[in-house]
Amino acid sequence: GHAIQGPVVAPKVVSEFDATLYRAQLDVARVIADSTPVSGIPSYYPLSPEDVQRYEGVVRSAIDRINPSVDRDELGRVLLAECVGLGALDEYIEDERVRDIYVNRFDQVMIRRDDGLFQARHAFSSREMLELTARRLLGDDADVLGADEIRFGDGTRVHVVMPPLAVHGPVITARKPPRNHPSLTDLISDGVLSPGMGDFLMRALDAGRSIVVAGPTSSGKSTLLSSLGALIPEGMRVVSIEDYSHVALPQSSAVRLEASPSAGFDKRFLIRNALSMHPQRILLDECRGAETYDWVTSVASGTEGSMATIHGTSASDALGRMESLCLLGAIDLGPRGLREQIARAVNL
């Protein structure tokens, strides 16, 4: 039977929000809006050097007029970032300690670091300033009434939900790619795995066993998949398929594919194309839809030793989810036949 779980423990959120600085920011922003309405600030990005210089003067003049008793340099950086950049996003995207950024409302920005979740020190001056940042992110799609995703050159993914879908103004989520990719040896050294577990996984990998890594959100599935994938022997033709850049493959013969749903190319499209590349092993990071069936049929019929990650709190839970997802891609296949295929595909 299922074990009885205790009450869910909510993650602790530590506030680093500087309320005094934010009050000064609102006062100065009102002065700026009197002389330079937000509707008149360019929505293209990046701005020209001339525009940047002009808004530096506007911000400086507004701060001089209010003369707040806070750090004027810090206040100036925050306000200038809104006028010419991406507001509070600029600071936290540049901060190497920050992994994720969640803009819930203009006055509430959350950041995730390795040491937990925090309410950020800075926020946006108004909903209008947040909407300006959203339009700059979306670029040519600035009039989109819905949701869209943008990718930066460093691999950072920024997801934007615009009104009317987002009731209180744009909701922005920025997720950075992992800075480092721990090896299986690193995970053992850090106490994530015991030496015996590591030895077992390495033997399973050497034997060409197909492995599914299951766990809840943010439990390290992609990290373990990446550490196992790095151990696949050189010369083996490996294709990885991901939503985000999480899996690092050092093999010179490895091919990395990344989905772009907004452009019409999902992971199912990528798997079907990967099968034309004569892969020996396919690594699928995050089974979420009909692509699960394509991975299962591929592994069951030739790409033994492949790996995938899937949400699940136990082996049986993960297999049940895998079966449900496979049904999205194989609606004409009976439950027994589907389970037999999964059983042939998944060794561990």
C-alpha positions in Angstrom: 0.0 0.0 0.0 1.0 3.7 -0.2 2.8 5.2 2.8 0.9 8.0 4.6 2.6 11.2 3.9 2.9 14.0 6.4 1.7 17.6 5.8 3.3 19.5 2.9 6.0 21.8 4.2 5.9 25.2 2.3 9.3 26.4 1.2 10.6 29.3 3.3 10.8 32.6 1.5 13.4 35.1 2.9 12.7 38.7 2.1 15.6 40.9 0.9 13.2 43.6 -0.3 14.4 47.1 0.5 11.2 48.9 1.3 12.9 52.3 2.0 14.7 52.3 -1.3 11.5 51.2 -3.1 9.5 54.1 -1.6 12.2 56.5 -3.0 12.0 54.7 -6.3 8.3 55.3 -6.5 8.6 58.9 -5.7 11.3 59.5 -8.3 9.4 57.4 -10.9 6.4 59.7 -10.5 8.6 62.7 -11.3 10.1 61.0 -14.3 6.5 60.0 -15.5 5.5 63.7 -15.3 8.1 64.8 -17.7 8.5 61.5 -19.7 5.4 59.4 -19.9 6.0 55.7 -20.1 4.1 55.6 -23.4 6.8 57.9 -24.8 9.8 55.7 -23.8 11.1 53.6 -26.7 10.0 49.9 -26.5 12.7 48.6 -28.8 15.8 47.1 -27.2 18.7 47.8 -26.9 18.3 51.5 -27.0 20.7 53.8 -28.9 23.6 55.3 -27.0 22.0 58.7 -27.6 18.8 57.5 -25.9 20.7 56.0 -23.0 22.5 59.2 -22.4 19.3 61.2 -22.5 17.6 59.0 -19.9 20.6 59.1 -17.7 20.0 62.9 -17.6 16.3 62.4 -17.0 16.9 60.0 -14.1 19.6 62.2 -12.5 17.4 65.3 -12.7 14.5 63.5 -11.1 16.6 62.2 -8.2 18.0 65.7 -7.6 14.5 67.1 -7.4 13.3 64.5 -4.8 16.7 64.3 -3.0 15.9 61.0 -1.2 17.9 59.9 1.8 19.0 56.5 0.2 21.9 55.4 -1.9 21.5 57.6 -4.9 23.8 55.5 -7.1 21.8 52.3 -6.4 18.5 54.2 -7.0 19.8 55.6 -10.2 20.9 52.2 -11.5 17.4 50.7 -10.7 15.5 53.5 -12.4 17.8 53.8 -15.5 17.5 50.0 -16.0 13.7 50.5 -16.3 14.1 53.3 -18.7 16.7 51.8 -21.1 16.9 48.1 -20.2 14.9 45.3 -18.7 14.4 46.8 -15.2 15.1 44.5 -12.3 15.7 41.6 -14.7 19.0 43.2 -15.8 20.5 42.9 -12.3 19.5 39.4 -11.6 20.2 37.9 -15.0 23.8 39.2 -14.6 24.1 37.8 -11.0 25.8 34.4 -11.4 24.3 33.3 -8.0 20.7 33.6 -9.3 19.3 30.6 -11.0 15.7 31.6 -11.6 13.8 34.9 -11.6 10.0 35.1 -11.1 8.3 38.5 -11.7 4.8 37.9 -10.1 3.7 41.5 -10.1 5.5 44.8 -10.8 6.1 45.2 -7.0 7.2 41.6 -6.3 10.2 39.9 -7.9 11.3 36.5 -6.5 14.8 35.0 -7.1 16.0 31.5 -6.6 19.6 30.9 -5.5 21.3 27.8 -4.4 20.5 28.7 -0.8 16.8 29.1 -1.3 14.0 31.4 -2.6 14.1 35.1 -1.8 12.0 38.2 -2.4 14.4 40.3 -4.4 15.8 43.6 -3.1 14.5 45.5 -6.1 11.2 45.6 -8.1 9.5 47.6 -10.8 8.2 51.1 -10.3 4.8 50.4 -11.9 2.8 48.0 -13.9 3.5 50.3 -16.9 7.2 49.9 -16.5 6.8 46.1 -16.2 4.8 46.1 -19.4 7.5 48.1 -21.1 10.0 45.5 -20.1 7.7 42.7 -21.4 7.3 44.5 -24.8 11.1 44.8 -25.1 11.5 41.1 -24.4 8.9 40.1 -27.0 10.3 42.4 -29.6 8.4 42.2 -32.8 5.7 40.3 -31.0 5.1 43.1 -28.5 1.4 43.2 -29.2 0.9 39.5 -28.4 -2.1 38.8 -26.1 -1.0 35.6 -24.6 2.2 33.8 -23.7 5.5 33.5 -25.5 9.1 32.4 -24.7 12.4 34.1 -25.6 15.8 32.6 -25.4 19.0 34.6 -24.7 22.3 33.9 -26.3 23.6 32.3 -23.0 20.8 29.8 -23.0 18.6 31.7 -20.5 14.9 31.1 -21.2 12.4 33.9 -20.5 8.7 33.1 -20.5 6.2 36.0 -20.7 2.5 35.9 -20.0 0.7 39.1 -21.0 -2.6 40.6 -20.1 -5.5 39.7 -20.4 -4.2 36.2 -19.5 -2.2 37.6 -16.6 -4.7 39.6 -14.5 -2.2 41.8 -12.5 0.1 42.7 -15.4 2.8 40.7 -17.2 4.2 37.6 -15.5 7.8 36.9 -16.4 9.8 33.8 -15.6 13.5 33.6 -16.4 15.4 30.3 -16.0 19.1 30.2 -16.5 21.0 27.1 -17.8 23.0 25.3 -15.2 26.5 26.7 -14.7 28.2 23.4 -13.9 27.4 19.8 -14.7 28.5 17.5 -11.9 29.9 14.1 -12.8 28.7 10.9 -11.2 31.8 11.0 -9.2 31.0 14.5 -8.0 27.5 13.4 -7.0 29.0 10.5 -5.0 31.5 12.9 -3.3 28.6 15.3 -2.4 26.7 12.5 -0.8 23.9 12.5 -3.4 24.7 8.8 -4.2 26.5 6.2 -2.2 29.6 4.6 -3.9 27.6 1.4 -4.3 24.8 3.2 -6.1 27.3 4.8 -8.4 29.0 1.5 -9.2 25.6 -0.1 -9.9 24.6 2.7 -12.3 27.9 2.6 -14.1 27.6 -1.2 -14.6 24.1 -0.8 -15.8 25.2 1.9 -18.3 28.2 -0.2 -19.5 25.7 -3.1 -20.0 23.5 -1.0 -22.2 20.5 -0.9 -19.9 17.8 1.6 -20.7 17.3 3.9 -17.7 14.4 6.2 -16.7 15.2 8.8 -14.0 12.1 9.7 -12.0 11.4 12.2 -9.3 9.4 15.3 -8.3 10.0 18.8 -9.7 13.5 20.2 -9.0 14.8 16.9 -7.5 17.8 16.6 -9.8 16.5 14.4 -12.6 18.2 16.3 -15.4 21.5 16.6 -13.3 21.6 12.8 -12.9 20.7 12.2 -16.6 23.5 14.5 -17.6 26.0 12.8 -15.3 25.0 9.4 -16.7 25.0 10.6 -20.3 28.6 11.9 -19.9 29.7 8.3 -19.1 28.5 6.9 -22.5 31.6 5.7 -24.3 33.2 8.0 -26.9 32.3 7.0 -30.4 28.7 6.0 -29.4 26.2 8.1 -31.5 24.1 9.8 -28.9 21.3 12.3 -29.5 19.9 14.4 -26.6 16.4 16.0 -26.8 15.5 18.8 -24.4 13.3 21.7 -23.7 16.1 23.5 -21.9 19.9 23.2 -22.1 20.5 20.9 -19.1 22.3 17.9 -20.5 26.0 18.2 -21.2 27.5 15.5 -23.5 31.3 15.5 -23.9 31.3 12.9 -26.7 32.5 14.3 -30.0 29.8 12.3 -31.8 27.0 13.6 -29.6 24.2 15.6 -31.1 22.1 18.0 -29.0 18.6 19.0 -30.1 16.4 21.6 -28.3 12.7 22.0 -28.8 11.1 25.3 -29.9 7.3 24.8 -29.3 6.6 28.5 -30.2 8.1 27.9 -33.6 6.1 24.7 -34.0 8.9 22.2 -33.3 8.1 20.1 -30.2 10.1 17.2 -28.8 8.0 14.7 -30.7 9.1 16.4 -33.9 12.7 16.2 -32.7 12.6 12.5 -31.8 11.2 11.6 -35.2 14.0 13.5 -36.8 16.5 12.0 -34.5 15.6 8.5 -35.6 16.8 9.5 -39.1 20.2 10.3 -37.7 20.9 6.6 -36.9 21.3 7.2 -33.1 22.6 4.4 -30.9 21.2 6.0 -27.7 18.6 8.8 -27.3 18.5 10.9 -24.1 15.1 12.5 -23.6 15.0 15.1 -20.8 11.5 15.4 -19.4 8.8 13.1 -20.8 5.7 15.4 -21.0 3.6 14.4 -24.0 3.3 12.1 -27.0 7.0 12.1 -27.5 7.1 9.6 -24.6 5.6 6.9 -27.0 8.1 7.7 -29.7 11.0 7.2 -27.2 9.5 3.9 -25.9 9.0 2.4 -29.3 12.5 3.6 -30.4 14.2 2.0 -27.3 12.1 -1.2 -27.6 13.2 -1.7 -31.2 16.9 -0.6 -31.4 18.2 2.2 -29.3 18.9 0.1 -26.2 20.8 2.0 -23.5 18.8 5.2 -24.0 17.7 7.3 -21.1 14.8 9.6 -20.1 13.5 11.6 -17.2 9.9 11.7 -16.0 7.9 13.1 -13.1 7.0 10.6 -10.5 7.4 10.0 -6.7 8.0 6.2 -7.1 8.8 3.6 -9.8 5.2 2.6 -10.1 4.0 6.2 -10.2 6.6 7.0 -13.0 5.5 3.9 -15.0 1.9 4.8 -14.6 2.6 8.4 -15.9 4.7 6.9 -18.7 1.7 4.8 -19.8 -0.6 7.7 -19.6 1.7 9.9 -21.7 2.2 7.1 -24.3 -1.5 7.0 -24.8 -1.3 10.5 -26.2 0.9 9.2 -29.0 -0.8 5.7 -29.4 -4.5 6.1 -29.0 -5.2 3.0 -31.1 -3.0 0.7 -28.9 -4.5 -1.3 -26.1 -3.2 -1.1 -22.5 -1.6 -4.6 -22.6 0.3 -3.9 -25.7 1.4 -0.6 -24.5 2.7 -2.0 -21.2 4.6 -4.7 -23.0 6.4 -2.1 -25.1 7.2 -0.1 -22.0 8.5 -3.3 -20.3 10.7 -4.0 -23.2 12.0 -0.5 -23.3 12.7 0.3 -19.7 15.2 -1.8 -17.9 15.9 0.3 -14.8 
